[in-house]
Each structure stands twice: as structure tokens, then as C-alpha cells.
């Protein structure tokens, strides 16, 4: 079985599904694997049609089932010192190397290799395979995918998002909002700055205020189960100007907010919007054409499943994880499934510490552990989910 998983994983890695590219090649590959087991899949296209998520149901769609979720995109490799071809799928020393091996084509390969077993087992409970696009750039494909899922099947009893957690059960993570502010002022000679309107000055003032907001979140505190244990506000980039003797007419600032479960991102964003509006008014006092344009880059909700919830206990049994369910610093699509009313956990093979890096790899032992989790799930599919969700 591990050889089959490794083969599928190598083939997945060889498809360069970087987020900036179309992912239709990898979607077509997955469709072919599903079709070989007579499983029909439905595409959920992106608005421009260049990409698609994929949704397939194995078993009776009118009963509460289990969602197995993965994303198909990967991050770029430019500027990284790889010692193996990043898009070849190299097997060495019981490991598979390549971009996406850990994040998260390893889990995808495990699920695809298990399709015949799942089809044979899913008599009383269905399994829904939900594979998204553009997770790496803000979970852009998942909202439409989750909506399509909820419109086409009975409300699922459980979702497992197979991000790399070293097969630990993750019950919670922070939510995220990222925005870009483009500040437009008026250029002029630096010898006469009073006749111009400095966009960089405004961007710096906003960045300084965001630092103050961040400090207030630290003082507010949070939950020691998270690292760091508070909501964070972070300025990730600030660019503007071209020459020292020109007053810059344009500046760009990008920031993100990562919210603790229960913290209202909308309240923080409202305060930031008020700050931006005040700075826009100040700019327009000297340059009526000035503006500050706000653009959302990404947004997804956090996850906060109870440590002792039935779904948490179930996934711990499936994963053979005897430790208390934990949290992670990175974000996932899990919050979108939970927001739709599906009890959701994150659990998958590999270590995120290897993700997004050169020579990314996943071990045969890790793939085998994930495959064992799917096998344990398959055993349950012959009984109604209401029975084993209570166990």
C-alpha cells in the first residue's frame, strides 16, 4: 500500500500546481483516479474559470457523513536552494521529496489511494472528498467549495482537514484577515514639501497606529494554549517613493490580523477603518485628489472545536493520538467547515516545519500512519454516524 501512496504522491508533486498557476491539470489527474473506481466528481470553478475545486461523494449522500479535505495548490520554489528537483517526486531513504510533499499532497495521496477501500466500506455513511484551490493565498477556493458541499449532501457529521500536524489532533487555530492600503498623495520637489502631500508620511503614521493597536491586543491577553497567546496585528510590508529629492505620491502598506477564537476581527477592522478615514481627510486638506484605497488580500475564520467534543475524541481514536488535542499557529480551511456547522478537526501526516522550505519531504512512516487513520475510518462507515459519534 505504501508503494501505491508514494507513486500517487510523486505524480501529484510532478504537477506544478503553484497558486499563481491554473490547477486544472491536477484536478484532471484526481478526476482520473476517482473515475478508475467509478467515483464521479463535480468541479466548483473559480470565477474566472482558470481554477477549480473538486467535490466527490462516496456512499449515500442523504446521510450525515465525513468530509476529508485537502488543498491542491503549493507555494513557489524561487530563491530556495533545493538539492533535488522540486517538481519530480524523488524517493530516497523511505522519504518522498518535492514541493507539496508535506503541505499537503501527502494527505491527498493517502486519500486517493484509499478510494477503492472507502467505496467498499461506505454503506451506511458517505465520505465526501473536498479538494480546494488557492488555500496558500488566503483560502480563496474553499468558501464556494463548502457552499457546494452543503447544498448537495446531508449536513456532514465530521470534517477532517489533513494539513500536516504530525498526526496530532488539532482542535483550534486563529483566524486571519490581511489587507493592502494604497496611499495616494501629491508629488513635488523635496525643497518645497509644503506644496506636495507625502504618501509615505501617511503610511508610516498608519503603521505606527497599528503598532499601538497590536500592543493593546497583547495587554488584552488571551489563551495560553496558543503561541503567542493573544491576537496579533502585524505590518508585513511598507513601500513608497522613488528618489530622495521627490516627495512620494504613492505608498503601499500591507498588514494582517490573526485573531484568537472569540475575538471579533470586525471590531478591530472598524477601528482601523476609522484611522484610515481620518488620515484620508488629513491628506485631502492639502490635496483634494488624495486617497487611501483598502483592498482585502485574504480572510478566513479561526477554528475552535471543544477539547472534549465528540468529534475531537473520535478523530483522536482514528489517529491513535493519546495526547490532549492541541492548537497550531498556522491557519487552515477548517474554520470555514466549522462555520458551516460541521464539527471539524485538523489532522494529517507530515510536519509543517518542513513545509514551504527547500527539500520539503514526508516519510513513508508518516504516510502509513495517515493511511491507518483512513482504514480505521473505513471500518466505521458501515454503521450510522450517529452511533459512533457518541462513542
C-alpha positions in Angstrom: 0.0 0.0 0.0 2.8 2.5 0.9 4.3 2.0 -2.6 1.0 3.0 -4.2 0.7 6.0 -2.0 4.2 7.1 -2.8 3.6 6.6 -6.5 0.5 8.8 -6.4 2.3 11.4 -4.3 5.2 11.6 -6.8 2.7 12.1 -9.6 0.9 14.8 -7.7 4.2 16.6 -7.0 5.2 16.4 -10.7 2.1 18.6 -11.4 3.3 22.2 -10.7 0.2 23.4 -9.0 1.7 26.7 -7.7 -1.0 29.1 -6.6 -0.1 31.5 -9.4 -0.8 28.8 -12.0 -4.0 27.1 -13.0 -4.7 24.0 -11.0 -6.8 22.3 -13.7 -4.1 19.8 -14.6 -4.0 18.4 -11.0 -7.8 18.4 -10.9 -7.9 16.4 -14.1 -5.4 13.9 -12.6 -7.6 13.5 -9.5 -10.7 13.0 -11.6 -9.0 10.2 -13.5 -8.1 8.4 -10.3 -11.6 8.8 -9.0 -13.1 7.6 -12.3 -11.0 4.4 -12.2 -13.1 3.5 -9.2 -16.3 4.7 -10.8 -16.5 7.7 -8.5 -18.0 10.8 -10.1 -16.6 14.2 -9.1 -18.0 17.7 -9.6 -15.9 20.8 -10.3 -16.5 24.0 -8.4 -14.9 26.6 -10.8 -13.2 29.8 -9.8 -14.9 33.0 -11.0 -12.5 33.3 -14.0 -12.6 29.6 -14.8 -8.8 29.2 -14.6 -9.0 27.0 -11.4 -11.4 24.7 -9.8 -12.1 22.9 -6.5 -13.3 19.3 -6.7 -16.1 17.6 -4.7 -16.9 13.9 -4.8 -19.3 11.8 -2.6 -18.7 8.1 -2.0 -21.8 6.4 -0.5 -25.3 7.6 0.4 -25.4 11.4 0.0 -28.6 11.8 2.0 -27.0 10.7 5.3 -24.6 12.5 7.6 -21.1 11.7 6.5 -17.4 12.6 6.8 -15.5 15.2 4.9 -11.9 14.6 4.0 -10.4 18.0 3.0 -7.2 19.0 1.2 -5.9 21.8 -0.9 -4.3 21.2 -4.3 -2.0 24.3 -4.5 1.5 24.7 -3.3 3.9 27.7 -2.7 6.6 28.7 -5.2 10.3 27.4 -5.0 12.1 30.5 -6.4 15.0 31.6 -4.3 15.3 28.3 -2.5 18.4 26.0 -2.6 16.9 22.7 -3.5 19.2 19.7 -3.7 16.6 17.6 -5.6 14.3 18.6 -8.4 11.3 20.3 -6.6 8.7 19.0 -9.1 9.8 15.5 -9.7 8.9 13.5 -6.7 12.2 11.9 -5.5 12.1 8.8 -3.3 15.2 8.5 -1.1 15.7 6.7 2.3 12.0 6.0 2.8 11.1 9.6 2.1 9.3 11.4 -0.7 10.9 14.8 -1.6 9.3 17.6 -3.5 7.2 20.7 -3.3 4.0 19.9 -1.5 5.2 16.5 -0.2 4.2 17.7 3.3 1.9 20.6 2.6 -0.3 18.9 1.7 -0.1 16.5 -1.2 0.9 13.7 1.2 -2.5 13.6 2.7 -4.1 14.0 -0.7 -2.2 10.9 -1.9 -3.3 8.9 1.1 -6.9 9.7 0.5 -6.7 9.0 -3.3 -5.1 5.6 -2.7 -7.9 4.7 -0.3 -10.8 5.4 -2.7 -11.4 1.7 -3.5 -11.4 0.8 0.2 -13.7 3.8 1.0 -16.1 2.9 -1.8 -16.4 -0.7 -0.5 -16.9 0.4 3.1 -19.2 3.4 2.7 -22.5 1.6 3.0 -24.2 3.4 5.9 -22.2 6.6 5.9 -20.8 8.6 3.0 -17.3 10.1 2.6 -17.1 13.5 0.9 -13.8 14.3 -0.8 -13.3 18.1 -0.9 -10.2 19.4 -2.7 -9.8 23.2 -3.0 -7.6 25.7 -4.9 -5.7 28.8 -3.6 -5.5 27.8 0.0 -2.0 29.1 0.1 -3.0 32.6 -0.9 -5.9 33.1 1.5 -8.3 30.1 1.4 -9.9 31.6 -1.7 -11.4 28.5 -3.2 -12.8 26.9 0.0 -15.9 29.2 0.6 -17.5 28.1 -2.7 -16.5 24.5 -2.2 -18.1 24.4 1.3 -21.2 26.0 0.0 -21.4 23.5 -2.8 -21.0 20.7 -0.3 -23.7 21.9 2.0 -26.1 22.4 -0.9 -25.6 18.9 -2.3 -25.5 16.5 0.7 -27.0 16.0 4.1 -25.1 18.1 6.7 -21.9 16.2 7.4 -21.2 14.8 10.9 -17.5 15.5 10.8 -14.7 17.1 8.7 -11.0 16.2 8.9 -8.7 18.7 7.2 -5.5 16.8 6.5 -2.9 19.6 7.0 0.4 18.4 8.3 0.2 18.1 12.1 2.4 15.1 12.7 -0.9 13.2 13.1 -1.7 15.2 16.2 -5.3 16.2 16.6 -5.6 20.0 16.3 -8.8 21.5 17.6 -8.2 25.2 17.2 -6.3 27.9 15.4 -6.5 31.6 14.9 -8.5 33.4 12.2 -6.8 35.8 9.7 -7.6 39.0 7.8 -5.0 40.6 5.5 -5.4 43.9 3.7 -3.4 46.2 1.5 -3.6 50.0 1.8 -2.6 52.1 -1.2 -2.0 55.7 -0.2 -2.1 58.3 -3.0 -0.8 61.8 -2.3 0.7 64.5 -4.5 4.3 64.6 -5.7 6.6 67.6 -5.7 10.2 68.8 -5.2 11.6 67.9 -1.8 12.8 71.5 -1.5 9.1 72.6 -1.3 7.4 69.8 0.5 4.6 72.2 1.7 3.3 72.2 -1.9 3.1 68.4 -2.0 1.4 65.7 0.0 3.7 62.9 1.3 2.1 59.4 0.9 4.9 57.8 2.8 4.3 60.0 5.8 0.7 58.9 5.9 1.6 55.2 5.5 4.1 55.5 8.4 1.5 57.2 10.6 -0.9 54.3 9.9 1.8 51.7 10.6 2.6 53.4 13.9 -1.0 53.4 14.9 -1.3 49.7 14.0 1.6 49.0 16.3 -0.4 50.7 19.1 -3.4 48.5 18.3 -1.2 45.5 18.4 0.2 46.5 21.9 -3.4 46.8 23.1 -4.1 43.2 22.0 -1.1 42.0 23.9 -2.3 43.7 27.0 -5.7 42.2 26.5 -4.3 38.8 26.8 -5.8 35.5 25.6 -5.4 31.8 25.9 -2.1 30.1 26.9 -3.0 27.2 24.6 -1.9 29.4 21.7 1.6 30.7 20.8 1.5 33.7 21.1 -1.4 33.7 23.4 -3.0 36.8 22.0 -4.4 38.4 18.8 -1.6 39.8 16.7 -1.6 42.8 14.3 1.4 42.8 12.0 2.6 45.2 9.3 4.3 42.9 6.7 5.4 45.4 4.1 5.7 49.2 3.5 6.9 50.6 0.2 6.9 54.1 -1.3 8.8 56.7 -3.1 11.5 56.6 -5.8 14.1 59.3 -5.2 15.2 61.2 -2.1 14.6 64.6 -3.7 11.0 63.8 -4.7 8.0 63.9 -2.3 6.4 60.4 -2.8 2.9 60.5 -4.2 2.2 56.8 -3.6 2.9 54.3 -0.8 1.7 50.8 -0.1 1.2 49.1 3.2 0.1 45.5 3.9 -1.0 44.3 7.3 -2.6 41.2 8.8 -4.6 40.4 11.9 -4.6 36.9 13.4 -7.5 36.7 15.9 -7.8 34.5 18.9 -11.0 32.4 18.9 -13.8 34.6 20.2 -12.1 37.9 19.3 -14.1 39.9 16.8 -12.0 40.8 13.9 -14.7 43.2 12.7 -14.3 45.4 15.8 -10.5 45.7 15.1 -11.1 46.4 11.4 -13.7 49.1 12.3 -11.1 50.9 14.4 -8.6 50.6 11.6 -11.1 51.9 9.1 -11.7 54.9 11.3 -8.0 55.5 11.5 -7.7 55.3 7.7 -10.6 57.7 7.2 -9.0 60.3 9.5 -5.7 60.0 7.6 -7.5 60.3 4.3 -9.2 63.5 5.4 -5.9 64.9 6.6 -4.4 64.2 3.1 -7.3 65.8 1.3 -6.9 69.0 3.3 -3.8 69.7 1.2 -4.5 67.6 -1.9 -8.2 67.0 -2.8 -7.2 64.2 -5.2 -5.5 62.2 -2.4 -7.0 58.9 -1.4 -6.3 55.7 0.6 -7.6 52.6 -1.0 -8.2 49.4 1.1 -8.1 46.0 -0.5 -8.7 42.7 1.2 -6.0 40.1 0.4 -7.3 37.2 2.4 -9.7 36.3 5.1 -10.7 33.1 6.9 -12.2 32.3 10.2 -10.5 30.6 13.1 -11.2 27.1 14.4 -12.4 26.5 18.0 -13.6 22.9 18.4 -14.0 21.8 22.1 -11.2 19.8 23.6 -13.7 17.2 24.8 -16.2 17.4 21.9 -17.4 14.0 20.5 -15.7 14.9 17.1 -12.4 15.6 18.9 -12.5 12.3 20.8 -13.4 10.4 17.6 -10.6 11.9 15.5 -8.1 11.2 18.3 -9.2 7.5 18.2 -8.9 7.4 14.4 -5.4 9.0 14.6 -4.3 6.9 17.6 -3.4 10.2 19.3 -3.4 9.7 23.0 -2.4 13.3 23.9 -4.8 16.2 24.5 -5.9 17.9 21.4 -3.8 20.9 20.6 -3.6 24.2 18.7 -1.4 25.4 15.8 -0.1 28.8 14.8 -0.9 28.5 11.1 -4.3 28.9 9.5 -6.3 26.3 7.6 -9.7 26.0 5.8 -11.0 24.2 8.9 -12.8 27.3 10.2 -14.9 27.5 7.0 -16.2 24.0 7.5 -16.9 24.7 11.2 -18.6 28.0 10.3 -21.0 25.9 8.1 -21.9 23.9 11.2 -19.7 20.9 10.6 -17.7 19.6 13.6 -14.1 20.0 12.3 -10.6 19.0 13.3 -7.2 19.3 11.6 -5.1 16.1 11.5 -2.6 14.9 8.8 0.8 13.5 8.1 4.0 15.5 7.9 5.4 18.4 9.8 4.6 22.0 8.9 8.1 22.9 9.9 9.2 21.3 6.6 6.6 23.0 4.6 7.4 25.9 2.2 11.1 25.1 2.5 13.7 23.7 0.2 13.9 19.9 0.1 10.4 19.5 1.6 9.8 15.8 2.4 7.5 13.4 4.0 8.3 10.0 5.4 6.9 6.6 4.4 6.1 6.1 8.1 4.0 9.3 8.2 2.1 8.3 5.1 1.5 4.9 6.6 0.1 6.4 9.8 -2.3 8.6 7.8 -3.4 5.5 5.8 -4.1 3.7 9.0 -6.3 6.6 10.1 -8.3 6.3 6.9 -8.5 2.5 7.4 -10.0 3.0 10.9 -12.5 5.4 9.5 -13.5 2.9 6.8 -14.4 0.4 9.5 -17.0 2.8 10.9 -18.7 3.5 7.6 -20.9 0.5 7.8 -22.8 2.0 10.8 -24.7 5.2 11.1 -22.5 8.1 12.1 -24.9 9.0 15.0 -23.8 5.8 16.6 -20.0 6.2 16.5 -20.0 10.0 17.1 -21.4 9.2 20.6 -18.9 6.5 21.4 
